[in-house]
Amino acid sequence: MLLTVMLLMSTKSFCQQITKQEKEINFEKDIDLIVEELVFMYDTDQALREYTLFKTYNKAITDSIERLPHEEMRSYLKLKKFKSDDLAKRINKEYLLPIDELNTKRIIDMTSKYGFPSLSRIKKYYKGILDEEFNPYILIVHAPKKYWEELKTLLHEELDAKHLSRCEYGHILWHLNGRKDINDMLNNGFKMIPNEDGQEVLTAVDCE
């Protein structure tokens, strides 16, 4: 009886290992297709959100505004604020929220096939050039609240599988817990470190 149980446990562990290996093989094989889709999802997510701030999709304009001193940018955003609250609410309800839901479902599907497509993992295999701001974790950060518990369970499993770093996990967890407890990050690779001005700044230190 004991031997049977041990054999079953060994078989289960072996099958899980094969599954993880297959995910990695598939991830490397399909990396160009994966990145292409993730970039589309990321760019769509960012463009919609930037439109609600800047009322333009022109990247040259939004980038130039983001480079302004803080007070100048605040003044500009006040001028660009939607005059119609109804339109602002409609954009959020009919455009942003549906896109967030689609992206969340797609990331969950991708994760079941490939493992979580974290930036650290993408960089292991992708040979192309990525925009320095690109990071798929943004798509999870914007997940509707009804998916938070499912994602927390899923991402903990993906952390164990080493498909994302501790710091990536901690930062995402902080968002999925409503950005309430900084310990989500401090317990996962971040530390408070003094900067040049002597102010303590949350810094990713022990991410492996």
Secondary structure, DSSP 8 states (H G I E B T S, - for coil): -HHHHHHHHHHHHHHHHHHHHHHHHHHHHTHHHHHHHHHHHHHHHHHHHHHHHHS---HHHHHHHHTS-HHHHHHHHHHTS-S-HHHHHHHIIIIIHHHHHHHHHHHHHHHHHH----HHHHHHH--S---TT--THHHHHT--GGGHHHHHHHHHHHHHTTSS-HHHHHHHHHHHTTS--THHHHTTTEEEEE-TTS-EEEEE----
